[in-house]
């Protein structure tokens, strides 16, 4: 009877570990959740940054940028955890793609989206970051610098805007 109990517990433990690993590695689900500003998905992002494929990394980066205008405090928390991970483990192509420096200076792709969408996104992000006070200041400073540079390039005639409209909802 005891052997049966130990075998059952071991089997259940094994199944539970596999189920947890599956949940943690559901990259498409996390990306979708992050894009909607889901706090649980945002907490899962730091667990994925070393496991995500290059193909999916752009989707996650775009989702993080979008969640910055939906769930600003939670997104900043996720970015801070990623920054801590970068600090502890060192820089890598993937890790650096999701840190505060990258996400906050990225805004949205000006080569893909039109000027109106770009500036509307910046305006929304700015407003939400200001509401977080000191927590959002480093991100806002990075974003301000990036937008300033893009506007400067536009004035010099070096900027080519995209044609897509950004989906804010």
N, C-alpha and C positions, 0 to 999 in steps of 0.2 A: 504494500500500500504506500509506504514511504517513497519507494522508487518511482511509482506512478506520480505521486505528488511533485517530487523534484523534477521529473521529466516534463510534467505539465507546466510548472512554473518556468522552467528554462525555455520551453516552447513559447509560452506567452511573452516572456521577456524578449526573446528573439523577435517575435512578431511585432511587439511594441517598438523596439529599436528600429526595425525596418520601416514601420509606419511613420515613425518620427523622422527618419531620414528622407522618406518620400515627401513628407510635408515640407521639410526644410529645403528640399531641392526642387520644389514646384516653381520654377523660375517664372513661367508665364503667369501663374496665379499671383505671385508677388508683384510682378511688373504691373499687372492689371490693377491690383489693389493700391499700389503706390500711385498710379496715375489718377486714382479716385481719392487719394489722400487718406487712405485707410491706415489708422495708427498701428494696427497689428502688422500689416505688411511693411510699414516703414521700420518697425523694430526688427523685421527679418532681413532687411537689406544688408546690414553689416555681416550677416552670416553667409551671404551669397557672393560678395565682391571678389573673393578668390576662386570661386567655382564657376562663374558665369562665362559663357562663350563670348568671343569678340563680337559675333553677330548680334547677340542679345544685349550686349553692353550698351549699344547706342539707344536701344529701346528703354533700358533702365535709366540711362542718363536723362533722356527726354521725359520719362515719367517723374523722376525726381525734380526736374525743373518745373513740371506742371504742378506737382504736389506742393511746391513752394508757394503757390498762389491759392491753395485750397486748405492745406493743413500746415501752415507756416511753422508753428512751434515744434510740432512733431517731426517735420522734415529737418529742421535745424538740429534737433536731438539726434536724428539718424546721421546727419552729416558730421556732427561732433564725434560720434562713436567711430565713424569711418576715419576721421582725422586722427583719433587716438590709435586706431589700428595701424594706420600709416606710420605714425610716430614709433610704435612698438616694433612693427615688422619691417619697416623700411618702405621705400618707394617701389612701386611696380606699375607697369602700364595700366593694368586694370584698377588697382586700388586708387591711383591718382585720378582716374577718370571720374570717380564718385566722391571725392573729397570736397570740402567747402570751397577751396580755390577754384576747382573746375566747375561745379554746379552754379555757384553764385556769379561767376564771371561769364558763364555760358549764355545766360538768358535764354533766348530761342534762336534758332538758326536764321540769320538775316539773309542768307543765300536762298533759303527755302520760302520764308514768309515775307509778306509785303511790309512796307514801312509802317502802315497803320497798325497791323497786328503786333509787330515788334514793339512799338511805342506803347500800345495798350497793355501788352504783357508787362513791360517794364513799369508802367504806372501802377498796375495792380500789385506787382511784387513789391514795389517800393512802399506802397501803402501798408501792406501786410507786414513787411519787415519793420517798418517804423513802429507799428503797434506792439511789437515784441520788445521794444526798448533796447537795452544793452545786448540782449541775447541775439538780436538780428543785425546789430551794427557792423560787425566784421563782414557779413554777407552783403549788406547794403553798400558798404564802401567798395567792395570788389565789383558789384554790379554797376554802381555809379561810374567807376573808372572804365569799365568795358563799354558802356553805353556812350560815355563821353568820347571815347576813341572812335567808335563807329560813326557818331555824328560828325566828328572832325573829318573822318575819311569821306563822308558824304559831301561835306562842304568843299572838299578838294576835288570832288568828282570821281573819287576812287571806289565809291560804294555802288554795288549792284544789288538791288533788292530782289527777293523772290516774288512769286506771284500768288502763293497759297495764302489763304486766310486761316489764322490760328483758331482752333476749336477750344473755346474757353470752358465749356460745360463738360 
